[in-house]
């Protein structure tokens, strides 16, 4: 009797969970986590679809919020309730934004395709204020299981609000926290279009206690970059977004609550974003700009040397020119040299060294030329001049090396000299040599058993039989071993899915494109691990792959592709074709690396 009751209950739940979405009335509504939010703080736009737990079509189409908010990321949740025998299903999309402009704004309707119909939500209104931060709640931060905005946030500061073109500006991203942060990862880095970017030293170990607005915080620099603007105008850096893992204490009033919740706490994921940074870039002055100007803004020093000053004609000498200083050293072009006409010059070997410092970037660039004097006498290599813009003085300046005089002895070269060589000439490329290898000999009238043809005739049938047996065993294993069959077909199915994604690679179909790439990644991983694709959870994936000895870098790259696909499916903006091609390349590389690791 008990077994029959269990079977009936199991069938009942199976029927409930197997109800088609079309059999339930479907409605959609949108609501905000808060209708009033502080400037540079986060809010969540929720889109709830009742009557279903999944969408066969694209995710909700969001209105454009770029005038007052920056998109940070998204997530989904599902729920099912059974009340008085009636089942209600719902699917909720949570879209996280950061407020960037002050005022009252209207959020337009959200469009959702569900059950073969286009559903639209009512418009919403949000107010963004630049008021003071809310007062602290009673108890320590995170004591009630939540994290207030004033307890965890990121700031972005620029070393200068106004710079010249190609003048470095240091942008520092710093986290402030009053709660226990176990770790973090960068979800979204600000775009750097119009800047040359130089990453500065890794600051993760620099943790300090600071006081801000009368509160004590634990603070650390999470990223420092030197930006070199490539054009004039006002440029805005979008916020940097972090996903942090915060340990909080949850208080339970129930007598049957977790007895260890208040002792050990629990971990929650909190996404925070920095404030946008606006930088005004001024054009370099035209007045007084010298002809030898390199485009560098900073300071330069030029030095020249040669391996010896006494030489014979046709000797190869090494002329070394070193340019050092501050600024964007990497972009320095090859200088124009005024070598005499009786000196032959080869193209230089270029090496560079860049050392990020607290104040910016300092480095050097070295040009090494091979020169060959072709006539005797005194040869003078003139000074090399490079001009730069000195920000402190507000004027153009010039750095020059010292001239070098050579004493060349010997006889003059017969023939023309003074040409600038394009490289080392490859000699003897027009010669086709007669065959000089020793030919092979074979005996006449040898034994048949010692011939290769005899053994080929004997062994080929045996190899064919062995191959047929191996193929039969392989087919039997594919039929009886599901895990083996899934592993064997994983690569083929992944290639087919990526090929379908390639056919969808266009900006107007980017949601279907990223959905297909995500299915390829999920399917490949499920086939390799013999798991159901629908039950793959990020933490479980990481644990299973780690237990099988997969390197953390390979795991992070694979999960990063999955997270980027999920984010782009719900992003309100349309990526370009190059970004979608980069996603295909990354996904294929991640699958190849994981396959080799497993």
Phi, psi and omega in degrees: 000317180295319180296321180296320179297319179296319179296317180296316178297319179297318178295323179297313178295324178296321178294319181296313181289337181269005178299134177289149181296332183289342181281353181246147179294133184247126176226164181222143176215154178238141177209156183258150175295332176200138182274347177231125186224149178281153179299138181068013175255170186262154170215162185239128173262111182262136175237113184251124176252116180270144177096007179203160175239004175201157178246131176279336181266194178293160177293172181305143177265115184271151173287169181280117180249013187294343181290337184219002183207158177241132180287132182252320184170180184211166177203170180227157174212150179234156178211153176219133179230142176238108182236120180054041178079000180255132183259134176234130179244152177207149177231126184240130173257125177254119180248118183268134179229162173238128182289133183235353181220146183270141178141185177252127187228154177253132176261118184293176181295149175258132182257132180229135175259112183214138177061029180077009181233153173267117181254142181231142178268169174281149177293155181239161178236135178230143179244127180246122184239158178251040182280181179291157178294147180298152181292152182292146177275167179291146180089169180290160179301136180079008183290333181263014177088359179237163180242118180283153181301326181283353179267345180206116179202170180235142175240148175238124181232141177256144181293332180217135176280343184222125182223168173270165174301131180069012172271130184290140172234129182268124177249126183242129177252120186234136178261138175239130182216144171245007177242170184276106180264116180283330181179172180205160171218148182281118179277318185214123177265146180294144177294145183239034177296131182091007180228146163267127190251134175231113179289136178265187189298153180288117188259017191296332183278353184270088180249134183215163177260125181228159176248127181222126181055037178080003179243150179265130182234153164270127188229149177206150176274122182265339179198139174225130180226151171255122181251131177247104181294138182260355180208159182278160179126175178271125183239140181241126175270125178293162181296151169268134186248131177242141168254115184252150173254112187248134176265121183237161177259127179254123179267130180244129176271352182281146176290341183251019179289177180294114182291344181255001183298321181283345183270312183259336180074189180218164182257134176234152179266126180235126179259128180230152180228151180277171175282148175292153183241129179251130182233128177265123183252122181264144176287153177289142182295144178278329183292129176079011181285120183282164180291331183271018182291129183268350185092353182281139175245116183155232177219146182229150170225137183236132177223146181230147178208164178220151187292331174201153183254353175248121185212166173260160175298144181072007172284145176268122180245155179250115177259123187244123179242121181244127177244120182228163179149200180250155180116193183277077185297328185299331185271004180296128178281168176293128184289157175273126184252144179253059181291149177297161184289339181264021176238126179269132187237135177258156179302149188277157164269126186250131174226152181219153177222123181240127181241105175295138179235178179297327185264354181153227185232130175232143181189192181211156177228129187243130176245121180246118182252141169264120181240147181230111176287134184251357181221145179284163178123190178273123181243124180250122174269116187290168179291149176257126184247134176228133180255151180212169179256121180269111184293319183299319180274341180073021182222167175278144179227169185224136175243143184218149175271170176275144175292155182234132180250130179251148172249114186248126178248167178113188181267148178291153179286137177279117180121177182291150178226179173086014179270149178268113187287147178267000179155176179285129180291136176271116185271155170063028178278344181265009183260130175245108188283150172290148180301124182242000180287151179288125180290158177275145180240146176229144182289152178265131179076034179284178182285145179292325182294332182274358182274148179290327180297322180299311182290331176295318180294324182285319189273335183301313178299322180295318178295324178296318178296317179297321178295321178296320178296316179296320179296321179296317178297323178297317179295319178297322180289323176299325181285321187263337183249103183294317182298318179295318180297318180295320179295321181292326184268356188301311184294319182296316179293323179296320178296321179296319180292321177294327176294321176295321178296322178299323179290342179262007188283084174208148185303325183282351178237029186292332179292314177296325178299309181291329176296319180291320176297319177298319178295323177298317179294315180296316181295319179298316180293318179296320179293319181294323183262359182057050179236156175290133183297325183291341184258011182282118178247144186304312182296321179293321178300312181299318181295316182293317180292322178297319180295337180264010173083019179282136182296145180301325180297321178294319179296315181297320180295319180293312180294327177298321177296318179298316181292323178295322177297315179297320182292318182289334178295331183250001181290140181285341182265160181256122179287161179275172184294325180296319178296322179291322176296322177297323178296318177299317180296315179297318181296315179297318179295320180297320178294318180298315180296319179293321180297318178293323180291328181275000000 
